[in-house]
Amino acid sequence: MTVDERAARQVAEQARETRWQRPSFGKELFLGHFRIDLIHPHPSGTPEDRERGEAFLEKLRKFTESQIDNTVIERDAQIPDEVLKGLKDLGAFGMKIKPEYGGIGLTQVYYNKALMLVGSASPAIGAILSAHQSIGVPQPVAMFGSPEQKQEFLPRCAKGEITAFLLTEPDVGSDPARLGTTAVLDGDDYVLNGVKLWTTNGVVADLLVVMAQVPDRGITAFVVEADAEGITVENRNAFMGLRGLENGVTRFHNVRVPKKNVIGKEGAGLKIALATLNTGRLSLPALCAGSAKWCLKIAREWSTERIQWGLPVGRHEAIAGKIAYIAATAYALEAVLDLSSELADAGKHDIRIEAALAKLYASEKAWLVADELVQVRGGRGYETAESQAARGERGIAAEQVLRDLRINRIFEGSTEIMHLLIAREAVDAHLSVAGDIIDPDADRQRKMKAAAKAGGFYAKWLPTLVVGKGQSPAAYTEFGPLAKHLRFVERSARKLARQTFYAMSRWQGKMERKQRFLSRIVDIGAELFAISAACVRAAQDKNPNSQLLADAFAKQARVRVDELFEKLWKNTDDSDQVLAKQVMDGDYTWLEEGVIDASIPGAWIADSAHRESTATNVHRPTPR
């Protein structure tokens, strides 16, 4: 399916939520306004929410410690049926579903704590629970389903019927305009045809959320029974990490789906997917934060036990720096997670930017934390846990955590796509007032009207970026020693907004192609958000050790922010793009000589033509 760049962009824009009806800390931050009042005092749940959450965590901890063996899951590349059955009986597949539909009704905060707990025992189990409840049937049906759909599907999900989300196709990733799966109305049913790739939970799912093109109506979301005639799971995919992940390729051939199974309206599929991800994305930061906390535990214990040159290795500066980074980052990741989750639970904020920043930041930083742990462990970090145990040592799965975490930089929006998604929201105010100025299709009258509108906006906005509380030594003193970091955030937020304005003025409509510049803008915002979250958490903890951790993190993050500001304008972006074009044009194929390409022969992209499947169905129902 061929779709030009403009059409693809229009599809993405139409799926965006363009209104800002509730306040957003992240949005204001990118506009240069440090609205700490939106996140401090830190919102918190009710005593009833905490009691319900703690009671479930206690049950889940006992089950996790006694019934889950990560070594078995890693070795067999499959979660045992008895473990899945136990999780269903425990109610783990209904953690976020309201009690009126048979679920436990955990808040986002306690749902994330549960994922952190079980994910630390087995990342594969964390993934199956997360995919089921964060992007599978429960979340979109709870948000957009009809009363009848909620009554029909949510109790089934709460009892443990596993669900999956099917959007990606062999030739369609982050560009949904090219979606090839179709849904054609025929009487009271839609007839689905197409192929879906990387269907997490798809191999064992009972219910599916499927995105398909309805002719002349657009991408639409459907709830589909996984055992419907014409559905074939053609392959269970295998990956470098998450070996227990039940991820597959699913083909639809003339699959009939009742009209009543449309979620929301025809053509609203992408809007539903994006809205679902606003909170659904917080499950990945939970798993990342849990992994970072585990890495800290192992780094501390090992660096104390291992003696080299007369000292524990953690006392040597080279390793001490890594331990400090792991500890400070683990604290910040949990602070970002808790703050974003509390905002989601409170329901008074638009958290689309905060959730996206949390996903982006946690997936990148947790990967670096795990990499540092492998380095601290040395050769043992590269060795499997089973091999260590066979030699008589404690089996530490550092290399597995590194492999398992790597997917989070790709899952639910790759780092590159997250940068662009957040950047689009960050410059939304500019495009809202100056869109017609830079639109090549706008006529002279529209451009003049837009220019007048932009002039009024910038006349009011730009003066707010000159002076702020961050320049006053007395600002934020209620945060004690951490006040200096919040003053830094306030000054940097204004600087960030000024840099964004300069870039818009310089590049105008071409700015969307300055993707590396936009990525640095977003990364600066992410660091400022993380500093804010860490300081707010420390202020509420009222624990001297929390203050020290937040201070250490803020110091490290400030160095990164300064470097990112420097690289906004001093970089190799232009020359790198020239070189990349020459490489793609074949100018440097001589550099590839002297090696053997041992790749398995085959097409770069698998055939996804609409046809009946000839493969054996590897769909595997799980015990109920």
Secondary structure as GFF3:
##gff-version 3
##sequence-region A 1 624
A	DSSP	alpha_helix	5	15	.	.	.	ID=ss1
A	DSSP	alpha_helix	25	30	.	.	.	ID=ss2
A	DSSP	three_ten_helix	36	38	.	.	.	ID=ss3
A	DSSP	alpha_helix	47	67	.	.	.	ID=ss4
A	DSSP	alpha_helix	70	76	.	.	.	ID=ss5
A	DSSP	alpha_helix	81	90	.	.	.	ID=ss6
A	DSSP	three_ten_helix	92	94	.	.	.	ID=ss7
A	DSSP	three_ten_helix	99	101	.	.	.	ID=ss8
A	DSSP	alpha_helix	108	121	.	.	.	ID=ss9
A	DSSP	alpha_helix	123	130	.	.	.	ID=ss10
A	DSSP	pi_helix	131	135	.	.	.	ID=ss11
A	DSSP	alpha_helix	138	144	.	.	.	ID=ss12
A	DSSP	alpha_helix	147	159	.	.	.	ID=ss13
A	DSSP	beta_strand	163	166	.	.	.	ID=ss14
A	DSSP	three_ten_helix	176	178	.	.	.	ID=ss15
A	DSSP	beta_strand	182	186	.	.	.	ID=ss16
A	DSSP	beta_strand	189	200	.	.	.	ID=ss17
A	DSSP	beta_strand	207	214	.	.	.	ID=ss18
A	DSSP	beta_strand	218	225	.	.	.	ID=ss19
A	DSSP	beta_strand	231	236	.	.	.	ID=ss20
A	DSSP	beta_strand	247	258	.	.	.	ID=ss21
A	DSSP	three_ten_helix	259	261	.	.	.	ID=ss22
A	DSSP	beta_strand	262	263	.	.	.	ID=ss23
A	DSSP	alpha_helix	269	280	.	.	.	ID=ss24
A	DSSP	alpha_helix	283	305	.	.	.	ID=ss25
A	DSSP	beta_strand	307	308	.	.	.	ID=ss26
A	DSSP	beta_strand	311	312	.	.	.	ID=ss27
A	DSSP	three_ten_helix	313	315	.	.	.	ID=ss28
A	DSSP	alpha_helix	317	346	.	.	.	ID=ss29
A	DSSP	alpha_helix	352	377	.	.	.	ID=ss30
A	DSSP	alpha_helix	379	382	.	.	.	ID=ss31
A	DSSP	alpha_helix	385	390	.	.	.	ID=ss32
A	DSSP	alpha_helix	398	406	.	.	.	ID=ss33
A	DSSP	three_ten_helix	407	409	.	.	.	ID=ss34
A	DSSP	alpha_helix	415	426	.	.	.	ID=ss35
A	DSSP	alpha_helix	428	438	.	.	.	ID=ss36
A	DSSP	alpha_helix	444	461	.	.	.	ID=ss37
A	DSSP	three_ten_helix	462	465	.	.	.	ID=ss38
A	DSSP	three_ten_helix	469	471	.	.	.	ID=ss39
A	DSSP	three_ten_helix	477	482	.	.	.	ID=ss40
A	DSSP	alpha_helix	483	507	.	.	.	ID=ss41
A	DSSP	three_ten_helix	508	513	.	.	.	ID=ss42
A	DSSP	alpha_helix	515	541	.	.	.	ID=ss43
A	DSSP	alpha_helix	544	569	.	.	.	ID=ss44
A	DSSP	alpha_helix	573	584	.	.	.	ID=ss45
A	DSSP	three_ten_helix	589	592	.	.	.	ID=ss46
###
